[in-house]
Structure formats: structure tokens, C-alpha cells
Amino acid sequence: MTTFHAAVVHADRTVTYCGTVDGDHVDAVRAHAELAGAPRHVRDHPEQPGVMFVLRDDGNLDWYVPVDPPAASGGAGAGRQAGAERTTHRERTDAEEGAYPAPRAATGPDYVEGAVRFGGQAIGGAMDHPENPPRAVWHTTESPAGANFFTSMANFLISVASEPQVIYDPVTDKIGQFGPMSLSARALRNDGTRRTNREGLVCVQVEVLGHAAEPFTDNFDPASKPNFRKLLAAMRAHGIPDNWPAGEPVPTETSPMPRPRAVWQGQGGHFGHCHVPGNTHWDPGAISTGIVPGTP
Ligand SMILES: [Zn+2]
């Protein structure tokens, strides 16, 4: 029987080690979390076999690590969901590569006013192709929204090194950032050797809490969401046009997704993860282009 180390990552990123538990305990935790309406949500680590996280609505993140890790086979993602980011070829930060960010040409704000700052704010670096137009990329976390899933999801994204610049909860209007908008994030896969996270003058990525199959703009009124409006204003200040150059985000996992490379590289505006070449996810779902970006 596999034995697991158990720990809790608190909302403030402090970690409490809880000792070891057996596999039956972990199986029971998973089963409870999968009950409809449970105040917790299970996510497997995208790269490390057997490593499991439980996002809790109180903002805590439970973390289970096998004492004797199984051999890495790439087959650990049995519970992985549509919007979960895989990170095998994840972006390294400029700090990790020993490089310094290049001088910035971006003109918009680095932070949405009042955004909660998570982690060390060093998730990427300078853009590779700042000569190409500015863009935004929308994702969904494939998790519950509301309560304090905002915090447990933020700490999950840090734990698996797949941070966007921005995390947003459409239920509570909470907004947070993992890094400045003028530098790159790491929620996209590369397109071959081309680093999609570093395409354009800016590439502002947003992880919205929720599911692609239930578009977050349904029953969503921007008039009552000041942080959402601030986010769109910040994007416009970076010169991101109010359009969707690759078309509207797709409505289903089986929708055609041509991911046109020339459009992605050459045009600015709003994209879904579903539009980015070299990627496979279909998020953020059929969100309303009357709301994202809407009209100023
Ligand atoms: Zn995504």
C-alpha cells in the first residue's frame, strides 16, 4: 500500500506538515471531494505521478505526496480535466535562466489596481516578439468558483508552475496576479520551439475560476463587477484591441479548433486557449464576446 506525506498549504503560503497517511485515506479524500457540491476539488499534479492536491473553499490547499514516488511514465493524469495546464515543457523564468528582463516597451499598467499579489511575482520574463501586437488569452481553471477557491487555486497554480499573470473569480469579483502584465506568464504550451507565452508586445493571460462547459459570462453582469472592468481597462491601456482575431471561443471540446498560427502571431486582440497553436485545451468555453471584451 502506498503511503503519502500530507501537508496543508495555507492561504498565506505557509505549509504545515501533517505526517503520513495511507492510500485508503487518500482514496477516501478523493471520493468525498468528487461528491456533487463538495466544498473541495481534487487535482492531480500534471507532472509528478501520484501527487494530489485538494483545493478547499476555505482557501487552504491540501497536498499529498507518495513517500515512494511511482516511476514517471507520463500516465499520471487520469483525473486531469480539460482546462488543467500540463507543464512538462513549462516556461522557465528569466531568473531561472540567469537572464535579465529586456527594457520594456509596454505602456499599460503592470498591475490591476487592488489585485492580490500571489507568490514571488517572477513567473516569466521579457517577451520574445514584442514587435507583434498585444494580446490577451483567456483560460478557465476547471474548478469551482466562489467562496475562497480563489486562494487555493492560486496556490495550486504556483505549486505546479503554471501561473498566468491574472486570476479572476467571476462569482466574488476577486482578482489576483502572479506577475506583471508586461512580462510573460506560463499557462500555455510552446508551439514547437516558439514560446507562445512570450508572443506579442504583451500576452496577458487570465485564469477564470469555473468550467469551460459553463461559460462564466452566463448570468454575469459587468456592471456589478468593478474588478472585471478594471481588468479590461488595463488590457485596453496595453493596446489590446477589442476583438477576437481567431474567432469566438469554441463552445465544446469537440468543436473545430484550427489554431491559425499566422493569426496568432500577427494579430492583436483576445484569444482563447482554444485558439493558440501548439496547444490542445479548449477553454474558456463559449463566453460572451459582448462581455469579453465588450465595449468600452
Ligand atoms: Zn487554459
Residues whose N, C-alpha, C, O or C-beta is under 5 A from the ligand:
A	BS01	ZN	G83 H139 T140 H273 H281 D283
